Amino acid sequence: DLNSVLDDVNESLLCRMENVKAELIFDIDGNLPKNIIGDFVHIGEVLSNLLGNALEQSGETDVKLEVLAYRPYSGSMELQFKISYFPVSGEE
């Protein structure tokens, strides 16, 4: 389940990045089905590495991960993972 993978990634990053001031924001496409079949072990590893690097490099800028249904087609779909940076809430 994708939500479980994202929860695990978030927990892992919270432990590794306790000195980082930035927040990690998840934005999941509401059109994604609840049950997705995929290689969640590798997806989790890749997201953990990418998001960990993003948080380390972000300074005091929040990091947002968007998960989108990219190319739905007959019984299958591709997911798109997009990482963006935003100023920390209340700062410009």
JOKAGI-V752936 format. One record per backbone hydrogen bond with DSSP energy under -1.0 kcal/mol. NH is the residue of the N-H (numbers start at 0). CO is the residue of the C=O. If there is no record, write none. Layout:
nh = [NH NH]
co = [CO CO]
//
This chain:
nh = [4 5 6 7 8 9 10 11 12 13 14 15 16 19 24 26 28 31 39 42 43 44 45 46 47 48 49 50 51 52 53 54 55 56 57 61 62 63 64 65 66 67 69 72 75 79 81 83 85 87 90]
co = [0 1 2 3 4 5 6 7 8 9 10 11 12 16 62 64 66 28 37 38 39 40 41 42 43 44 45 46 47 48 49 50 51 52 53 85 22 83 24 81 26 79 77 75 72 67 65 63 61 59 87]
//
